[in-house]
């Protein structure tokens, strides 16, 4: 098959699913994938690059807000000639609504199948920002959120195939008239090549002066929408119990103030020695921080956005063989219960604190057993080779 992929990622992207399934596995299977991405750095005009043997059209990232959408439409006009010349079987978009409606028209005009991959309910998240009065003007966020939701649902109903990221998201889209037979839930997966034996974290242990204390790690965004203040409060209770620990926050926020605010909040609880803010690290470095840890934390608020999301950090913890303390939302709870790799609780300070404390008191032997169960489970149920096969089968049925 010949596939044109328009994605919401900046070039060069380090998104595991896109890189491993579409850029590598599909290439090895003989499919041709041509990419369209925005530039991660400032460029004046469109460029043609290579990514794992695939051609990439890199378009400039210009402005923000409405102006960004307007210029993006003009930047995408070159695809008319590309589609006329190359004749794609499938034109697929990931998340981006402007790209999506443009791709929809290209697919209709050139007789290709139109596919949408959705990993996040961005419109609903914008409405949550509006309700909480964060990340911009409240009134503007309400308008943007509802407008994006309407445009997204029109796009989904016109698609030949939709890949929602979870079964909960699939059920949610069905409420807006998207036909079940046209949807295949496609959760995130893990890279089988990542093995804890291949990673050395001795330099990190020395750098952060890690001794005999329990090491906790949180990988991911520090956005205010994650309510990580609850984790900090739970750590305060842990310290009051006399438990020696270090918690590493690895990642950045939606804006630079998120990490600073969380740091100040943790310092106000006298946790400056226990809580370490690493910042954003390269994807290749993430397994080393996980290997350094005794326990992985995956706290996720149960709202209409995260309820319908898929695993990221939890899968990375499990794949590296460390036990987890997670909070309840449908997919995460399912994985935790089936794998028995740790404890899954409601996202309340007291519950989270007690779960972490219990895992600390369980001892290293029991934690290793939990971690091993998680690794075996996730590599069997969510390996990218298997998910790539499911994607290919879904395409085959469609065409």
C-alpha positions in Angstrom: 0.0 0.0 0.0 1.0 3.6 -0.5 0.1 5.9 2.4 0.2 9.6 2.9 0.5 10.4 6.6 -0.4 13.9 7.9 0.5 14.1 11.6 0.4 16.6 14.4 4.0 15.9 15.4 7.0 18.2 14.9 9.8 16.9 12.7 11.8 15.0 13.7 9.3 13.2 16.0 10.2 10.7 18.6 6.7 9.2 18.9 7.1 5.5 19.5 4.0 4.2 17.7 4.5 6.3 14.6 8.2 5.5 14.3 8.1 1.8 15.1 4.8 0.8 13.3 4.6 3.2 10.3 8.2 4.3 9.7 9.9 0.9 10.4 7.6 -2.1 10.5 5.5 -0.9 7.5 8.7 -0.1 5.6 10.0 -3.6 6.2 6.7 -5.0 5.0 7.1 -3.2 1.7 4.5 -0.4 2.2 5.5 3.1 1.2 4.7 5.8 3.7 5.1 9.5 2.8 4.9 11.9 5.8 3.8 15.5 6.3 4.9 17.2 9.6 5.4 20.7 10.9 9.0 21.8 11.5 10.4 21.6 15.0 12.7 24.5 14.2 12.2 27.8 12.4 12.3 27.4 8.6 11.2 29.8 5.9 9.8 27.4 3.4 8.8 23.7 2.9 11.6 21.2 3.0 12.0 17.5 2.0 13.7 15.3 4.5 14.2 11.5 5.1 13.1 9.7 8.2 14.0 6.0 8.5 14.0 5.6 4.7 10.7 7.5 4.4 10.2 10.8 2.6 9.0 13.6 4.8 7.5 17.0 3.7 8.3 19.4 6.5 6.2 22.5 6.5 6.9 25.7 8.5 5.4 26.2 11.9 4.0 29.7 11.8 2.4 31.9 14.4 -0.3 30.4 16.7 -4.1 30.4 17.1 -6.2 31.3 14.1 -3.2 32.6 12.0 -1.5 29.2 12.4 -4.6 27.5 10.9 -4.8 30.0 8.0 -1.1 29.6 7.0 -1.3 25.9 7.5 -4.0 25.7 4.8 -1.8 27.6 2.3 1.2 25.4 3.3 -0.7 22.2 2.5 -1.8 23.2 -1.0 1.3 21.6 -2.5 -0.2 18.2 -1.6 -2.6 18.6 -4.5 0.3 18.1 -7.0 1.8 15.4 -4.8 -1.4 13.4 -4.7 -2.0 13.8 -8.4 1.6 12.6 -9.1 1.9 9.7 -6.6 -1.7 8.3 -6.3 -2.0 7.2 -2.7 -4.2 4.3 -1.6 -4.7 5.8 1.8 -4.5 9.3 3.1 -4.4 9.4 6.9 -4.3 12.2 9.5 -3.4 12.1 13.2 -5.3 14.4 15.5 -4.9 17.7 13.5 -8.3 18.9 12.4 -7.1 21.4 9.7 -4.9 18.7 8.2 -7.8 16.3 8.6 -10.3 18.2 6.6 -7.7 19.0 3.9 -6.8 15.2 3.8 -10.5 14.4 3.5 -10.9 16.5 0.4 -7.7 15.1 -1.1 -8.9 11.5 -0.5 -12.3 12.3 -2.1 -10.9 14.0 -5.1 -8.2 11.4 -5.8 -10.1 8.3 -4.9 -8.1 7.3 -1.8 -9.4 6.0 1.5 -9.5 8.5 4.3 -8.3 7.4 7.7 -8.2 9.2 11.0 -6.1 8.3 14.0 -7.1 10.0 17.3 -4.9 9.8 20.4 -6.3 12.6 22.5 -9.6 14.5 23.0 -8.0 17.9 22.5 -11.4 19.8 22.2 -12.7 18.4 25.5 -9.4 19.2 27.2 -9.7 22.8 26.0 -13.1 23.0 27.5 -11.7 21.7 30.8 -9.0 24.5 30.6 -11.9 27.0 30.1 -13.9 25.6 33.1 -10.8 25.8 35.3 -9.7 29.2 33.9 -6.2 28.0 33.0 -4.0 28.2 29.8 -5.6 31.2 28.2 -8.7 33.2 28.1 -11.7 31.3 29.5 -14.2 32.6 27.0 -11.9 32.0 24.0 -11.2 28.5 25.2 -14.9 27.7 25.3 -15.3 28.9 21.7 -12.3 27.0 20.5 -13.2 23.8 22.3 -16.8 23.6 21.0 -15.7 24.6 17.5 -13.0 22.0 17.4 -15.4 19.3 18.7 -17.9 20.0 15.9 -15.2 20.0 13.2 -13.7 16.8 14.6 -16.9 14.9 14.7 -17.8 15.9 11.1 -14.3 14.7 10.1 -14.8 11.4 11.9 -18.2 10.7 10.4 -16.7 11.1 6.9 -13.8 8.7 7.5 -13.5 5.3 5.9 -11.6 4.1 9.0 -11.0 5.6 12.5 -8.3 4.5 14.9 -9.4 5.7 18.4 -6.7 5.2 21.0 -8.9 3.2 23.4 -12.2 1.2 23.6 -13.7 4.0 25.8 -12.9 6.5 23.1 -14.5 4.3 20.5 -17.7 4.1 22.6 -17.5 7.9 23.0 -17.3 8.6 19.3 -20.2 6.2 18.6 -22.4 8.7 20.5 -21.6 11.3 17.8 -22.7 9.1 15.0 -19.4 7.4 14.0 -20.2 3.9 12.9 -18.7 1.1 15.0 -17.9 -1.0 12.0 -15.6 1.8 10.8 -13.7 2.1 14.1 -10.8 -0.1 15.4 -9.5 0.7 18.8 -5.7 1.0 18.6 -4.0 1.6 22.0 -0.4 2.5 22.5 2.2 -0.2 22.6 5.7 -0.9 23.7 8.9 -1.4 21.8 10.2 -5.0 22.3 13.8 -4.0 21.8 13.8 -2.0 25.1 15.3 -4.3 27.7 16.4 -3.2 31.2 19.6 -5.2 30.8 20.7 -2.9 28.0 20.6 0.3 30.2 23.1 1.5 32.8 22.0 4.1 35.3 25.0 4.2 37.6 25.9 7.7 36.5 22.4 8.9 37.3 22.6 7.3 40.8 25.9 9.2 41.3 24.6 12.5 39.9 21.6 12.6 42.1 23.3 11.1 45.1 20.9 8.1 45.4 21.6 5.9 48.3 19.5 3.4 50.2 16.2 5.4 49.9 13.3 4.2 47.9 13.3 5.7 44.4 10.0 6.8 42.8 9.7 8.0 39.3 7.0 9.9 37.3 7.4 10.1 33.6 5.3 12.6 31.6 3.7 16.0 31.4 3.7 18.3 34.5 0.6 20.1 33.2 -1.8 21.5 35.8 -4.5 19.2 34.3 -2.7 16.2 35.9 -3.3 17.5 39.5 0.2 16.5 40.5 -0.2 18.5 43.7 -2.0 15.4 45.0 1.2 13.4 44.5 3.2 16.0 46.4 0.8 15.9 49.3 1.0 12.1 49.3 4.8 12.4 49.4 4.5 14.7 52.4 2.5 12.0 54.3 5.1 9.4 53.3 7.9 11.6 54.7 5.9 12.2 57.9 5.9 8.4 58.4 9.7 8.4 58.4 10.1 6.7 55.0 13.3 7.7 53.1 12.6 8.3 49.4 13.4 10.3 46.3 10.8 11.2 43.7 11.9 12.1 40.2 9.6 14.1 38.0 10.9 13.5 34.5 9.1 15.8 32.0 7.9 19.3 31.4 4.6 21.1 31.5 2.2 22.7 29.0 4.1 25.9 29.6 7.3 26.6 31.6 5.4 27.9 34.7 3.9 24.4 35.3 7.2 22.9 36.5 8.1 26.0 38.5 4.7 26.1 40.3 4.9 22.4 41.1 8.5 22.9 42.4 7.5 25.8 44.6 4.5 23.7 45.9 6.7 20.8 46.8 9.2 23.1 48.5 6.4 24.6 50.6 5.9 21.1 52.1 9.6 20.9 52.9 10.3 18.3 50.2 13.3 20.0 48.5 15.6 17.0 49.3 13.0 14.4 48.4 11.6 15.7 45.1 13.8 16.1 42.1 12.7 17.9 38.9 14.7 16.5 36.0 13.0 18.3 33.2 12.4 17.0 29.7 14.9 14.3 28.5 15.5 12.6 25.2 13.3 9.5 24.6 16.4 7.3 24.6 17.2 8.5 28.1 13.8 7.7 29.6 14.5 3.9 30.2 17.5 4.8 32.3 15.5 6.9 34.7 12.9 4.2 35.0 15.6 1.6 35.7 16.9 3.7 38.5 13.5 3.6 40.2 12.0 1.0 42.6 8.4 2.2 41.9 6.7 3.9 38.9 3.9 6.3 39.5 1.0 6.8 37.0 -1.5 9.2 38.5 -4.2 10.2 36.0 -7.3 12.2 36.9 -10.6 10.6 36.0 -12.3 13.1 33.7 -13.9 12.9 30.3 -10.5 13.3 28.6 -8.3 10.9 30.5 -11.1 8.4 31.0 -10.8 7.7 27.3 -7.1 7.8 27.0 -4.5 5.0 26.7 -1.3 4.0 28.6 2.0 5.7 28.0 4.0 5.9 31.2 2.4 2.8 32.7 3.5 0.8 29.6 7.0 2.1 29.9 7.2 1.2 33.6 5.9 -2.3 32.9 8.2 -2.9 30.0 11.2 -2.0 32.2 10.0 -4.4 34.8 9.3 -2.1 37.7 6.1 -2.3 39.8 3.5 0.5 39.6 1.2 2.6 41.7 -1.5 3.9 39.4 -4.9 5.6 39.6 -8.2 4.3 38.2 -9.4 5.0 34.7 -10.8 2.2 32.5 -7.8 1.1 30.5 -5.2 1.6 33.2 -7.3 -0.2 35.7 -7.7 -3.1 33.3 -4.0 -3.5 32.7 -3.2 -3.2 36.4 -5.8 -5.9 37.4 -4.9 -8.3 34.6 -1.1 -8.0 35.0 -1.0 -7.7 38.9 2.0 -5.5 38.5 1.1 -3.2 41.4 -1.7 -1.2 43.0 -4.5 0.8 41.4 -6.4 3.2 43.5 -8.7 6.2 43.3 -6.9 9.5 42.7 -7.2 10.8 46.2 -4.2 11.9 48.3 -4.8 9.4 51.1 -5.4 6.4 48.8 -2.3 7.2 46.7 -0.2 7.6 49.8 -1.3 4.3 51.3 -0.7 2.4 48.1 2.8 3.8 47.8 3.5 3.1 51.5 2.2 -0.5 51.1 4.5 -1.1 48.1 7.4 0.2 50.0 6.7 -2.1 53.0 6.1 -5.0 50.7 9.9 -5.3 50.3 12.2 -5.6 47.3 11.4 -9.3 46.5 7.7 -8.7 46.2 8.3 -5.6 44.1 10.5 -7.5 41.7 7.8 -10.2 41.3 5.2 -7.5 40.5 7.6 -5.9 38.0 8.3 -9.1 36.3 4.6 -9.9 35.9 4.0 -6.5 34.4 6.8 -6.9 31.9 5.6 -10.3 30.7 2.0 -9.1 30.4 2.7 -5.8 28.5 5.2 -7.4 26.0 2.6 -10.1 25.2 -0.5 -7.9 25.0 0.8 -4.6 23.7 3.9 -5.2 21.6 4.2 -3.0 18.5 4.7 -5.9 16.1 1.3 -7.2 17.1 -0.3 -3.8 16.9 1.3 -3.2 13.5 -0.2 -6.4 12.2 -3.7 -5.3 13.5 -3.3 -1.9 11.7 -2.4 -3.7 8.5 -5.3 -6.0 8.8 -7.7 -3.1 9.3 -6.4 -1.4 6.2 -6.8 -4.7 4.3 -10.4 -5.0 5.3 -11.1 -1.4 4.3 -9.5 -1.5 0.8 
